[in-house]
Amino acid sequence: MTSRTAIKRDLARRNKWSGGLAHWIDGDCIYLSVAFTWRIDDAADIARFAAAEGRRVLAGGPALFLRKMRAPLEPYATFDGAAPDAIARHNPLATIASRGCPVGCHFCIVPAMEGREFTLLPDFPVRPVLSDNNLSALPEDYQDHIIGKYDAADVPLIDANSGFEPMTFTPAIYQRWRRVINSGGGPWRFAYDETKERSDVLRVMQMLQGEPQKRKRVYVLIGNEPFAECMARIGEVIAGGCEPHVQPYMKLTATRREPFVLHDWTADLLRQVARWANRRIWKYAEFEGYRGAIRSPETDPRQGGLFDKFEGAAA
């Protein structure tokens, strides 16, 4: 009999996202789900060829929420609402049990697209990757409903992809989710996007101090504040026994996968910090030493892209 550990390892191996663009055919229709704005031109190419073949093209997704972003697809596609369970087209292991988020971060499209009140989806299909926007702010009875469905289906929760919100993460929330998160072997995820969140983030890190460092992953937005403030947040994550997953700030309407430069940052500095953090080079070298030794991305083929890994895609 296959052990549960082997099952979780196999699921973790198959936990892969589409890279922000999913498309599929159903009869004479082709569906496009575009999660990232920098995939809009790719989506338009698919739509143009599909329309030339006489297919109806239906397009949607977060990247197309703003009407002005639809222009490249408008000659070929219609925008008739969301396809059911589109998230599974981005990752067959993914599901979502609620939409919306009450926090209202200015750099996030979720409040504008899905609202600042939750829409609960109690009949969600149980799959190993749960991609809700803000699990800790959900009504407590609905959190229990989600966990109960995982227990009843005997499906391991290998990743709560968007994770928990520090301001609503309490000891009760931790105890509620501890068994299902740890038994699934996935990481504890939360974000440290702005310095004003410091007290809440430090409180969460203190609560999680007994968990292994490799399973405490903190999304750290950089570029939205000056360099010193962003590096201080990364340093606090590391000092708190967690692993930073750094994401340079990008405009919600970016048509290229490039950071938006603010304050005292440069595009190259944003890339260097992301590589240093996401490749875990901080375990071996301070950033200044790494920065001094690095060769430029243009001349060193070992240097990767803006993000080493996209760990999710809204749909």
C-alpha positions in Angstrom: 0.0 0.0 0.0 1.3 3.5 -0.9 2.2 5.4 2.3 0.7 8.8 3.0 4.2 10.3 3.0 4.7 8.9 -0.6 1.4 10.4 -1.6 2.3 13.8 -0.3 5.7 13.7 -2.0 4.0 12.8 -5.3 1.5 15.6 -4.9 4.3 18.1 -4.1 6.1 17.0 -7.2 2.9 17.6 -9.3 2.1 20.9 -7.7 2.9 23.1 -10.7 1.2 26.3 -12.0 0.6 27.3 -15.6 2.6 30.5 -15.4 -0.3 32.9 -15.5 -2.1 31.7 -18.7 -4.4 28.7 -19.1 -6.4 27.8 -22.2 -8.7 24.9 -23.1 -11.1 23.8 -25.8 -14.7 22.8 -25.2 -16.6 22.0 -28.4 -16.3 25.0 -30.7 -15.2 27.3 -27.9 -11.8 28.1 -26.6 -11.5 29.4 -23.1 -8.7 31.7 -21.9 -7.9 32.4 -18.3 -5.3 35.1 -17.9 -3.9 35.6 -14.4 -1.0 37.9 -15.0 -1.1 41.0 -17.1 2.2 40.3 -18.8 0.6 37.2 -20.4 -2.1 39.3 -22.2 -0.2 39.4 -25.5 0.3 35.6 -25.4 -3.4 35.2 -24.8 -4.1 37.5 -27.8 -2.0 35.4 -30.0 -4.0 32.3 -29.0 -7.2 34.1 -29.5 -6.3 35.3 -33.0 -5.5 31.8 -34.2 -8.6 30.3 -32.6 -10.8 33.0 -34.2 -9.2 32.3 -37.6 -10.2 28.6 -37.1 -13.8 29.7 -36.6 -13.9 29.1 -32.8 -15.6 31.2 -30.3 -13.2 32.7 -27.8 -14.2 33.4 -24.2 -11.6 35.2 -22.1 -11.4 36.1 -18.4 -9.2 36.1 -15.4 -7.7 38.7 -13.1 -5.4 40.2 -15.8 -8.5 41.2 -17.8 -10.5 42.6 -14.9 -9.8 46.2 -15.9 -11.5 46.9 -19.2 -8.5 48.8 -20.6 -6.4 45.6 -20.4 -8.8 43.7 -22.7 -7.9 45.7 -25.8 -5.4 43.2 -27.4 -8.1 40.5 -27.2 -11.2 42.5 -28.1 -11.1 41.8 -31.9 -11.2 38.1 -31.2 -12.8 37.4 -27.8 -15.8 38.0 -25.7 -15.8 38.5 -21.9 -18.8 36.7 -20.7 -17.9 36.0 -17.1 -15.7 33.4 -15.3 -15.5 29.8 -16.4 -16.4 27.5 -13.5 -13.4 26.1 -11.6 -10.9 28.0 -13.9 -8.2 27.7 -11.1 -7.9 24.0 -11.8 -6.9 24.9 -15.4 -3.9 26.7 -13.9 -3.1 23.9 -11.5 -5.1 20.7 -11.4 -4.3 20.3 -7.7 -5.7 23.7 -6.8 -9.0 24.8 -5.4 -10.6 27.8 -3.8 -13.2 27.9 -1.0 -13.8 31.6 -0.8 -13.3 34.8 -2.8 -12.6 38.3 -1.7 -10.5 39.9 1.1 -11.4 42.6 3.6 -7.9 44.1 4.0 -7.9 46.2 0.8 -4.1 46.4 0.1 -3.6 49.1 -2.6 -1.2 46.9 -4.6 -3.6 43.9 -4.8 -6.4 43.5 -7.3 -8.5 41.1 -5.2 -10.5 43.8 -3.3 -11.5 45.5 -6.6 -12.1 42.3 -8.5 -13.7 40.1 -5.8 -14.8 42.6 -3.2 -13.9 43.4 0.4 -16.5 41.0 1.7 -16.1 37.3 1.4 -18.1 35.2 -1.0 -18.1 31.7 0.5 -18.0 28.6 -1.8 -19.0 25.8 0.6 -19.3 23.1 -2.1 -15.7 23.7 -3.3 -13.9 20.6 -4.7 -11.4 19.4 -2.2 -7.9 19.4 -3.6 -4.4 19.5 -2.1 -3.7 23.2 -2.8 -6.0 25.7 -1.2 -5.7 29.2 -2.8 -8.0 31.4 -0.8 -6.9 35.0 -0.4 -7.1 35.2 3.4 -7.9 32.1 5.5 -7.5 33.7 8.9 -10.1 36.4 8.3 -12.8 33.9 7.3 -15.6 33.3 9.7 -14.5 30.7 12.3 -17.3 28.3 11.5 -16.4 28.4 7.8 -12.7 27.7 8.6 -14.0 24.7 10.5 -16.1 23.8 7.4 -13.0 23.8 5.2 -11.0 21.7 7.5 -13.8 19.3 8.0 -14.1 18.8 4.2 -10.4 18.0 4.0 -10.8 15.5 6.9 -13.9 13.8 5.3 -12.2 13.5 1.9 -8.9 12.3 3.4 -7.1 14.7 1.1 -3.8 16.1 2.5 -3.5 19.9 2.4 0.0 20.3 1.0 -0.2 24.0 0.5 -2.4 26.9 1.7 -1.1 29.0 -1.2 -2.1 32.5 -0.3 -2.0 31.8 3.4 -2.9 33.8 6.4 -3.1 37.5 7.3 -0.9 38.6 10.2 -3.5 41.0 11.7 -6.1 38.3 12.1 -3.7 35.4 12.9 -4.4 34.6 16.5 -3.4 31.6 18.8 -6.9 30.2 18.2 -6.4 30.4 14.4 -3.0 28.7 14.8 -4.4 25.8 16.8 -7.3 25.4 14.4 -5.1 25.0 11.4 -2.0 23.4 12.9 -3.0 19.8 12.5 -4.2 20.1 8.9 -1.2 22.3 7.8 1.4 20.1 9.5 -0.1 16.8 8.5 -0.1 17.9 4.9 3.6 18.9 5.1 3.1 22.2 3.5 4.4 25.6 4.6 2.9 28.2 6.8 2.5 31.3 4.6 1.8 34.9 5.4 3.0 38.3 4.1 5.1 41.2 5.4 4.4 43.8 2.7 4.8 47.1 4.6 6.7 48.2 7.7 3.4 49.2 9.4 2.6 45.5 9.7 5.7 44.9 11.9 4.0 44.3 15.2 1.5 41.8 13.8 4.2 40.0 11.8 6.5 39.7 14.8 3.6 38.3 16.8 2.9 35.6 14.2 6.6 34.6 14.0 6.6 34.3 17.8 3.6 32.0 17.6 5.2 29.8 14.9 8.6 29.6 16.5 8.2 25.8 17.1 7.7 25.1 13.4 10.7 24.3 11.1 12.2 27.3 9.4 11.9 25.7 5.9 8.1 25.5 6.4 7.6 29.1 7.4 7.5 31.2 4.2 6.9 34.9 4.3 6.0 36.8 1.2 8.0 40.1 1.4 7.1 42.8 -1.0 10.1 45.0 -2.0 10.3 48.3 -3.9 7.1 49.7 -2.4 9.2 51.2 0.4 12.8 52.6 0.3 15.7 50.1 0.2 16.6 50.3 3.9 13.0 49.6 5.0 12.6 46.6 2.7 15.9 45.1 3.7 15.0 45.5 7.3 11.8 43.6 6.8 13.7 40.8 5.1 16.2 40.7 7.9 13.4 40.5 10.5 11.9 37.5 8.7 15.2 35.7 8.7 15.9 36.7 12.4 12.4 35.4 13.2 13.3 31.9 12.0 11.3 32.1 8.7 12.2 32.0 5.0 11.5 35.2 3.0 10.0 34.8 -0.5 10.7 38.2 -2.0 8.5 39.8 -4.7 9.4 43.1 -6.3 6.6 45.6 -6.6 4.9 45.6 -10.0 2.0 47.8 -11.3 -1.3 46.0 -11.6 -1.3 46.9 -15.3 2.2 45.8 -16.1 2.4 44.4 -19.6 6.0 43.2 -19.1 7.3 41.0 -16.3 9.4 43.9 -15.0 9.5 45.6 -11.6 8.2 49.1 -11.2 11.0 51.3 -9.8 10.2 53.6 -6.9 12.2 55.4 -4.1 15.9 54.7 -4.2 15.7 51.4 -6.0 16.8 50.4 -9.5 15.4 47.5 -11.5 18.7 45.7 -11.2 18.8 46.1 -7.4 15.3 44.7 -7.2 16.4 41.7 -9.2 19.5 41.2 -7.1 17.6 41.2 -3.8 15.0 38.8 -5.1 17.7 36.4 -6.2 19.6 36.7 -3.0 16.5 36.0 -1.0 14.7 33.4 -3.1 17.7 31.3 -3.7 18.4 31.3 0.0 21.9 32.8 -0.5 21.2 34.7 2.7 22.1 31.5 4.5 25.6 31.8 3.3 26.3 35.5 2.5 25.2 38.9 3.5 23.5 40.8 0.7 26.3 43.4 0.3 28.9 40.7 -0.2 26.7 38.9 -2.6 26.0 42.1 -4.5 29.7 42.9 -4.7 30.6 39.5 -6.2 27.7 39.1 -8.6 28.1 39.5 -12.3 25.4 41.3 -14.3 22.4 39.2 -15.6 23.4 40.2 -19.1 26.8 38.5 -19.0 26.2 35.7 -16.5 23.8 33.0 -17.8 23.5 31.6 -14.3 21.3 34.6 -13.3 17.6 33.9 -13.5 14.6 36.0 -14.0 12.8 38.5 -11.9 11.2 35.9 -9.6 12.7 32.4 -9.2 9.3 30.9 -8.7 5.7 31.9 -9.0 3.9 30.0 -6.3 0.4 30.7 -7.4 -2.0 32.0 -9.9 -5.4 33.5 -9.3 -8.2 32.4 -11.6 
